[in-house]
Amino acid sequence: MRPPAELDSVQWHALTHAYGPAEDVPDLIRALYDEDEETVCGAVYELYGNIHHQGTIYPASAPAVPFLAHAVRHAPGKRDELLMLLAVLADHDPDDVDSPHWPGSSVAAVCAELCRVLPELLPCLDDDERVVRRAALRVVAAVAEFLPAELRTLALARVDEVYATDPVAAVRADAVVVLARFGQEPLPLDSPLAEVRLAAAVLAAEASGPPYPAELVEILADDGADPDPGDDNFPWAGTATPDVHLTHLLTQDPDAALTVAARWIAAGDLGSRGSWLAQEIAETWRDREPEVLDLLFAALPEQRGARGVAHILRTIGTWIEHLPEPGADLRDTLYRYAVTDGESAEPALLALVRSRDPRSLELASRRPDARTLRAAAWSFPEAADRLIPVIRRELAAGATGNDGIALVEALAPFGTAARQAEAELVDCLRTRSAAVVAARRLGLNGVLTPQIAALLEESVGSTDPALRGAAAVAHYRLTGDAGPALRIFEDLLSAKGPTHWHLSGLQPLGGAAAPLLPRIEPLLTARYDWTRLAAAEAHHSITGSPDRAVPVLVELVGPSPVGLGALKALAAIGQVPEELRPALRSFAFSPLRLLAERILQEPGRHPDEELRALAWRLLGARQ
């Protein structure tokens, strides 16, 4: 260790951290010894941000280690946070150690320094505060593989003593993890302490991989239901917090995860562990929605506050569309929450709408919310006569921002009936509230009046590029005159910055956009995936030829949002090359979700379901 008096002997100005020269590090380390807690907290915060910035280690990090170790032993507070800083500074991928780049890396230098000061940190394993003992164990674990034989023997003996004698079960459980890092076996799966059994079962599950043995699942279900009440649930090197790590581990085996989630929920869903695990199962695996929704339904009465109830209701709302026929008990429960005045009313009503329960139409009309009305429109497109008047009323009341956009988008499922809202759409365009989507809707409505024509002409001159493009396309739809659109898009495609938003608006022009091809064709080889996708779609819509578009789209196809867009474009073109067949089979048959969930507010199918359904359709078309 090195005391603060030696800080000036280090050439900090010649070292760097996240923000450049590390000249501020000495003062930050000195501040750790201040009696003022706020000063100490600020210094710790700054050190986490500069010598360890979002997991990156810098040349100044290793020289700071002996000074930080001294502060752990001699500064007045925050010893646990300083120990954790040392542990995360040494965090590394074990596979990197064999890399030729390891010996000269900043992380290797940190590990070497931490090994040198470790003997003076081992007394922290006997500290009066459990939080310090837990953090100290993580420091030992971070460098366990690098310790020379004598130090290894000493550290192992100290950790073994912690495992045998510490008065706190959670600390003993941490010691089990450290002993495993040293290669100690067997794991104490039969320990009388639940925390120790749980830690041992997690380690055993990591070693076995899925599917997990029934014995381990039983321990995880029994001993993981009641989390340790402490707030010192520190992460281990290379992982998230133990709770997050356990959830991730279980999610790799959906059958085990469903069993454990059910037991945790039946035990009271403490800390929302069971419901959280259930949610992760649905987000990770396909076709598990019925089982997950059953678990979430069972978890509702176990929640201890309105926030927990609202969260589960939102999750139910995300997945309820995947049930062919949501049960009456679930819908009745959603209805009971939806008619309340509390925090749970809005997510309950949204879930009830997505379940297509007829009662939701009356509630959505009586207690209108922009997102709920949009969901109602998509769920009940046949209810235009009930919903359009409510949408019009909300638009007329002055809805702005995302609410205004959602209300205009809610008109889309109603087709020509959306013309009833012409006055409100005109007002949106006039006041520049949700003007872009309003211009698009007016163009799709197909009705041209002198007022609409004048407003579109005015909007074409807007300083908002998105509005200029939308107004120009709407003008073309209503008049057949492509001149304004060609001028606007010539400017938009010539400007610096992202162009894919503008390219995607060109498709309604079809062949009328041919004069823009010299601007579009170079974008087929753009660096940005979304730009290439939009350029390929635009090129095909203009030329009608797949020759240039299809190779670009084939290259983009994959389990990603842009890859899904490319696959949709290929399906629309009607050409899916044989070379894509293996990818289509993986999209169609994977038991894992390949695309993350949509944003909750967005209407339409889950993107992973779109990917799978499209793959099935295209595979069928090729047989």
N, C-alpha and C positions, 0 to 999 in steps of 0.2 A: 504494500500500500504506500501511497505517497500523500503527505499532508499538504494543505493549501499553501504552505510556505514555499513549496517547490514548484508551484504552478508557473512562475516566471522563468524557470529553467527550460521550459518547452517552447519551441519556436512556433507558437500557435498561428502566427500570421502566415507561415509557410504551409500550413495544413488547411484542408477545406472540409466543409460540411454541406448541408443541403442548400445553404444560402450564400456560399462563397467562402472567403477566408474565415477561419475559426477564431478570430481575435476576441469574440465575445464569450468563448467557453470559460476562460479563467474566472471572469466575474460571475458567471452563472454558478460555477462550482463553489466559489466563496459564499454566494448567497445561500447555499444549502445550510450553512452554519448560523444563519441569522435567527434571532429569537422570534421574529415576526412570522407567523405562520403563512400569511398571505404572500410574503416575499419568497418563502421557501416553495410554496405551491407554484408560484410564477416561474421560478427557476427550473423546477422539475418539468413543468409544462414546456418550457423553451427547449430544454435538453432533449425531451422526447421528439421535438419538432425539428431539431437541427442535426444532432449526431445520429438520430434514428428517425428518419423521415419516411413514414409509410412503408416501413420494412427495409429501407435502403440504408446500408452502412457506408461510412465515408472514411477517408484517411485520418480525420480527427477523432474518430470513434475509439480506436484502440488506445491512443495516448490518454484518453479520459478515464479509462477503466480503473487504473490504480487509485486515482483521485476519487472516483465514485465509491470504490470499495472503502476508502478511508472515511468518507462521509457516512456510509452505512453504519460504521462502528462508532463514529464520534459526533455526528451531527445530531441536533436535538429531535428531529422527527422525520416523517416520511421514509422511514427505513424500508418499509415494504415496497414502496413505489420505486425506490432506488435499486433494490434487489431485482425487481421485475424489469427495470431498465437494463440492468446487466444481463439478465436472462434473455431478453429479446434481442439485445445487441449480438449475442452469440448464436441466435437462431439460424439454422442452416439446413439445407437438404443433405442428408447423409450421402446421397449419391455424388454430391459435389466434391466431397473430400478426395475422391480418386481422380478428379479432373486435373489436367495439367495447369489450369488457371488457379487452383486452390492455394498453393503455397504463397503466392504474392497478393492474395486478395485481402481486402479490409476485414472481412469476416474471419478469415484465418488468423489475422493479427489480433482481433478481439478475443478469439478463443484462447490463443496463446497467453495473452495478458491475464485473462480470467483464470486460467489454470495456475498462473504464478501467484495470484492473490487469494485463491480459494482456501488455503489453510487458515487464513485470517478471517474468512467469512463463515467457516464451519461453526463457530460458537453461536451463530444466529439460529442454529437448529435447536438450541436450548432457550431461546428467547421467551420471555413471559407472554408475549403477544402471539396468538396463533397465526395471525396474518403474516407476521415476520417469518415464523417457522415455515409456513406454506410457501412463501416467496423464496426463501432460502433453498428449499428442496428443488425448486425449479431452476435455480442457478446451478446446483449440482448436476441436475439432469442435462442441462444444456451442454456441458462439456464432459460428460461421463466417458465418452469414447476416447478423449484425448489425454486423460490423466496418466501420468507415469505410474509405474507399479506401486511405489511406496505410497504416493498420494492416493492412488486408487484404493489401496487397502485401508487407509485411514478414513477416506470418505465413505467407503462401503460400511465400515464398522459403525460410523456415526449414524448413517441412515438406518442401519439395522437396529440400532438402539432406539431411534425415533419410532420405528415400526413396533418395537416391543413394549415401549414404555410411555409414549406420548398420551396425555389424558384426553385428547380430542380425537374422536374416531376419524374425522375428515383428514386430519394431519397424518394419521396412520395410513389411511388410504393413499394419500400422496406418496408416502414412503414406499408403498407397494409399487407404484408406478416407477419411482426412481430405481428401486432394486431390480425391476425388470429391465431398465435401461442398462444396468450392469450385467444382465444375463442371468440373474438369480431365478431359480425354479425350485419347487413347483409353486404355482399360484395358489393363494389361500382361498379357494372357493368355498371352503367350509368354515371360514372364520365366524366367530360369534357376533362380529360387528357388521352390520348391514352395509356401511360405507366401504368397508374393506372388501366384502364379498362383491359389491358392485364394481369397484375398481378392478378386482381380479377378473370378473366376468367380461368387462370391457376389453381388457388386455387379451383374454383368451379368444374373444370374438374377433379382434383384430388379427390374431394369429391364424385362426381357422378360416376366416372369410365366410361369405354367405354360401349356402344357407346355414344358419347357425344351429349348433346342437341344441336339442330340447332343454338340456340341463342349464345351458347358459341363458336361454330365453326365459326360463323360469326365474332365474336369479335377477335378470334385468327387469322382469315384470314385478317381482316382489319388492326388490330393494331399491329400484329406481323411482318408485311412486312418490316417496316422501323426501324431497331434496333437503340437503343440509341447510339450516337456516342462516348460515353466515353469508356475508356479502363479499367474501374474499375468494370467489370462484375463478381464480386466475387461469389463463390458458397455459398449456404446455407448449414447449418449443415445437413448431411445425403444425400446431393445431389451433382450433378456436377454443373457447371455454369448454370445460368438461361437459356441460349440458348440451351445447351446440354439437360437440363432437359425438356424444352419445346418440343424439337425434340423427345425425348424418350416418353414423354406423348402422343404426337400426333400419334406416330408410333403404339401405342396400339390399335388405331382405324383406320384401313387403309382407309376407305372411307372418314373419316374426314381429314386424313393426305393428301390424294390425292387432296381434295378440297382446303385445305390450301396451299399446295405446288404450285398448279396451280395459285392461287391468288398472292402468293409471287413472283413467276416467272414473271407473267404478270406485276407486279409492279416494275420490274427491277432486280429481284433476288439479292437484296442488300445483301452484305456479303455472297453471295452464299447460303442463307438460304433455298430458295425453292429447289434448285438442291440438296443440302445436304439432305433435308428431303425426297426428292424423292428417293435418293440412299438408305436411311435407310429403306424405305418402301420395296424396292426390296430385301434387305438383311434380312428382317424380315418376309415377307409374301410370300407365294407361289402364282404363277399364276397372279402376278401383273406386270409382265415385260412389256407387251404392253403399259399399261398406263404410267408406269414409263419412258419408252423410249420416249414416246410422250412428256412428261414433260422435259426430258433432252434435246431433240431436240429443244424444244421451248426456253430452257435456254441458248443455245449456243450463240446466238447473243447478249445476255444480259451481257456476261462476259466482265470485264473491263481490262483484261490482258491475256497474253499468258498462264500463269500458270493455270488460271481458265478454259480456253478453254481446255487445255491438260487434266486437271483432269476430266472434263465431258466426253471427248472423251475416256479416259481410262474406265470410268464407263460404257459408252455405249458398249465398247468392251467386258466388263465382261458379259453383259446380252443379247447382240444382237443375240447370238446363240439360245436363247429361243424363238425368233420369227420364226414362220413357214416360213414366206416370208417377210423379211425386205423390207419396201417400197422404191420406186425409189427415192423419195425426200431425205430420210435419206441417202441412199447409194450415191446419187450424192453429198450431202453435205460432207460426209466422203471423197469422192474422191477429192473434192476441197481442203480440208485441207491436204490430203495426198500428193498432188503434190507440196505443198509449201516447203520452206526451213526452216520453223520455228520450234519451240518447239512442235507444235501440229502435225507435219507430222507423227512421229512414232506411237503415239497412234491412229491416224486416220487410218493409213494403217493397223494396227493390227485389228481394228474394221472392216474395209472393208474386210479384209481376212476372218474374222469370219462370215461376212454376206454372204460369198461365191459369192461375186461379181467378175465376170471374169476379170475385169480390175485390180484387186489386184494382179493377177499373174504376169503381166508385171511389175508393180511397185515393187513387191517383188524381182523380178529378177534384176531390174535395180538399186534398192537401197537396197541391201541385208542387213538384220539385223538378227542375229541368232534367236531371239525369234519369229520374224515375219516369217522367213522361216519354223520354227518348226510348227507354227500355220497354215501356208499355206499347209504344208505336210498333216496335219491332216484334213484340210478342203477340200483339193483337192488331195486325194490319187491317183486319176486317172491321175494326171499331172506329173508323174515321169519323163517323157522325158524332161520336162521343168525345173523341180526343182532340180533334182539330179545333173546336171552339175553345177548349181549355188552353191549347198551345197558343192560339191567337190572343187570348186574354192575357197570358203571361208575357208575350212579346209586346203587346200594346202597353203593358204596365211598365215597360222600360228595362227589360232584362238585358244585361250587358255581359261582356267577357265570355267566359266559358259557358255560363248559363244561356246566354243568347245563342251561342253556336249550337249547343245541345238542342235547344228548342227548334231552331231551323232544321237541324239534321233529323229531328223527330218527324218532319213532314215527308221524308224520303219514301217510307214504305207505302204511302197513300196514293202514289201515282198522280193522276190528273185531279184527284180530289184536293190535292195540296194547293190548287189554284184559289181555293177559298181564302187562303191566307195572303193573297196578293197585296192587299193594303198594308199589312204588317211587314211583309218583305220589302216593299217599297220604302217603308219608313226606316227599316234597318239600313238599307242602302243610303238613304238620304242622311241619316244621323251618323253613319259610319259605325254602327253597332252590329257586330257579326256580319259586316258588309261583304266579306269574301264569300261566305257560304250563302248569303242571301242572293248575291249576284248569280252564283251557280244555279241556285234553285229557280230563280226567275228565268234563266235561260232554259232550264229543263221543263218549266211549266209551259213554254211555247206560246205565251200570249204577249204580244207587243202592243204597248200603248204609247202615246206621245210622252207621257210622264216617265215611263220605263226607259224609253229611248234616250230621253234627255239625261236621265240619271246615269245610264250606262256610259254615255258619251263623256259626262263629267268625270266618272270614275276611271275611265281610261287615262285621264290626265292626272290621276292621283300620284302622290309620292310613294305610296305603298306598292311595291312590285307585285305582291300576291293579288291585290285588288285590281291592279291594271290588267294582269293576265286573265283573271276570272271575268272581269267586265268585258274584255275584248272577245273572249270565247262565247260569253252569253250573247253579245251583239251578233256574232256570226250565227249562232244557233237560231236567233230570231229573225235575222235579215238575209242570211246567205252571203253577206258581204264580208269577205276575208281580209280586206285591205287593212282596217285598224288592227286586227289580230296579227297580221304579218309584220306590221311596223313595230308593234309592242314587243312581240317575241324576238324580233331581230335585236332590239335593244337589250332585252332581258338575257338572251343567250350570249350577247357580246360582253356583258358586264362581268366583273370579277366576282368570285364567290360561288357557292353551290348553285348548280343549274338544274338539278334533278327535279326540284319542285316545279319549275317552269316547264320542263320537258313533259312531265306527267300530265300537264294541262293541255297539251297539244292534240291529243288523240281525237277529240271531237271534230277537229278540222279535216281529218283525213287527207285526201290528196290535195286539198286546197293549200296545205302547208308545204307543198313541194319547193317553193322558193327558199325555204329555210334549210333544206338538206345540206348545203355547204357548211352550215353551222352545226348540224347534228352529227354528220358522219365522223368528224374527228373525235367526238365524244364517245364513240363506240369503243375506243381504246383508252378512255380516261382512267385515272388511277382509282377513283372512288367507285366502289361497287354499285351504289345506288344510281350514280350517274350513267354507268354503262347499261344498267337495266332500263332506266327511263329512255335512254337514247335508242336502245334496241326496240323497245315498244313503239316509240315515236317513228322510227324508221319504217317499221312494218306497217303502221297505220297509214303512213303517207304513201309508200310505194306499193303496198300489197304483196311485196316479195319477201319471202322468208330467208333469202340467201345470206344477207348480211346480219340479220337479227338472230337467227337460230344458233350459230356458233357462239355468239356472245352469251346468249341465255343458257346454253348447255354448260358453259364454263362456270356460270354463277349458281347453278342448281345445287342445293345443299340444305342441311337442317338448320337454317337461319332465316330471319325475316326476309332478307334480300333473296335468299335461295328459294323461299316459298313464292315470292313475287315472280321470280324467273320461271318457276314451274307453272304458275298460273298463266303467264304470258305464252309459254310453249303450248299449253292446253288450248288457249284461245286461238293461237295460230294454226293448231291442228297438226303439229309436227313434234313428235317425241322420239328422238333417235334411239336405236337399239342399244347404244352404248350407255344409256341412262337406266336400262332395265335393272342392273344390280342395285343402284341407288334407290329406285322405286320400290324394290322388294324390301330394302331395309326400312324405308319410310313406312311401308304398309304393315310390316310384321314385327317391328320392334316393340317389345313389351314396355320399354322405357319411353317417356315423353322425350321428344327430340327438340321441341320448341317450348319456351317458357310461356306462362299464361299471359293473356292480354291484360292491358290496364283495365281495371274493374269498370271504369266508366264507359269503355268503348263497347258499342253494340257488335253483334255478330258472333261467329263461332270462335272457339278457342283455336289459335293458330296451329297447334299440334293436331287437332282434329281435322282442320282444313288440309294439312299436309298429308295425313293418313288417308282421308277420303279421296283426295285428288290422286294420290299414288294408286289406290285401289282402282279408281276409274280408268286411269291411264294404263295400268297393267291389263285390265279387262279389255280395253280397246285394242291392245296389241296381240291378244290371243285369238 
